[in-house]
Amino acid sequence: MNVFGIGLPEMALIGIVALLVFGPKKLPEIGRSFGKALRGFQEASKEFETEFKREAEQLQKVVAEPMQATLEQKPALTGTPEQGATAGASGDRGPIEAEALPPGETTT
């Protein structure tokens, strides 16, 4: 029996020293507390491990799926410059067409 790298003779020696230090009345209580703490640590360790595996599987699934790119189309600007151009407003006269000006020229 080898727990935490400690063999049976070493565990017996630790038990005898603990019995001398704490006494026979306190030793069972300390053992129960140590057992509960160890059980809690094991449960937390298992929970962490399952959460880690779940996240790793989810990440693997996301990486394995091919990415799909889609382009969003914006609604055309409609209206007249006097009315103010609006995006996709119903009942307007239609889209405004912009004219390309040579560099340096401005509209008045």
C-alpha positions in Angstrom: 0.0 0.0 0.0 1.5 3.3 -1.2 -0.4 6.5 -0.6 1.2 9.8 -1.5 4.6 8.1 -1.8 4.3 6.9 1.9 4.5 3.2 2.6 2.8 1.2 5.4 5.6 1.5 8.0 5.8 5.3 7.5 2.0 5.6 7.9 2.1 3.5 11.1 4.8 5.8 12.5 2.7 8.9 11.6 -0.3 7.4 13.3 1.6 6.6 16.5 3.0 10.2 16.6 -0.5 11.6 16.0 -1.9 9.4 18.8 0.7 10.7 21.2 0.3 14.4 20.2 -3.5 14.6 19.9 -4.6 11.8 22.3 -7.1 9.0 21.7 -10.2 11.2 22.1 -9.3 13.8 19.4 -7.7 11.4 16.9 -11.0 10.0 15.4 -12.4 13.6 15.1 -9.2 14.7 13.3 -9.4 11.6 11.0 -13.0 12.4 10.1 -12.2 16.0 9.3 -9.2 15.0 7.2 -11.4 12.4 5.4 -14.1 15.0 4.6 -11.5 17.5 3.4 -9.9 14.9 1.2 -13.3 13.9 -0.2 -14.1 17.5 -1.0 -10.8 17.9 -2.8 -11.5 14.8 -4.9 -15.0 16.0 -5.8 -13.7 19.4 -6.8 -10.9 17.8 -8.8 -13.4 15.6 -10.7 -15.7 18.6 -11.4 -12.8 20.6 -12.7 -11.7 17.6 -14.9 -15.2 17.2 -16.4 -15.6 20.9 -17.0 -12.1 21.0 -18.7 -13.0 18.0 -20.9 -16.4 19.5 -21.9 -14.7 22.8 -22.8 -12.0 21.0 -24.8 -14.6 19.0 -26.7 -16.6 22.1 -27.5 -13.5 23.9 -28.7 -12.6 20.9 -30.8 -16.0 20.9 -32.4 -15.8 24.6 -33.2 -12.3 24.2 -34.7 -13.5 21.2 -36.8 -16.5 23.1 -38.3 -15.7 25.0 -41.5 -16.3 28.7 -41.2 -19.0 30.3 -43.4 -18.7 33.9 -44.3 -21.8 35.9 -45.3 -22.0 39.5 -46.5 -24.6 41.7 -45.1 -26.3 44.0 -47.7 -27.1 47.5 -46.6 -30.4 49.1 -47.8 -30.0 51.6 -50.6 -30.2 55.3 -49.8 -33.4 56.8 -51.1 -34.8 60.3 -51.3 -33.6 63.6 -52.7 -30.9 65.8 -51.3 -33.5 68.4 -50.2 -35.5 65.8 -48.3 -32.4 64.2 -46.8 -31.4 60.8 -47.9 -32.8 58.0 -45.8 -32.0 54.3 -45.8 -34.7 52.1 -47.2 -37.6 54.5 -46.4 -40.8 53.5 -48.2 -42.6 55.9 -50.5 -39.4 57.8 -51.5 -38.5 58.5 -55.1 -35.7 56.0 -55.4 -32.0 55.7 -54.8 -29.7 58.7 -55.0 -26.9 58.3 -57.5 -23.6 59.9 -56.8 -21.6 61.4 -59.6 -17.8 60.9 -59.7 -16.0 64.3 -59.7 -12.4 64.8 -60.9 -10.0 65.4 -58.1 -10.1 68.9 -56.7 -13.6 69.8 -58.0 -16.5 70.4 -55.6 -20.2 70.7 -56.0 -22.0 74.0 -55.2 
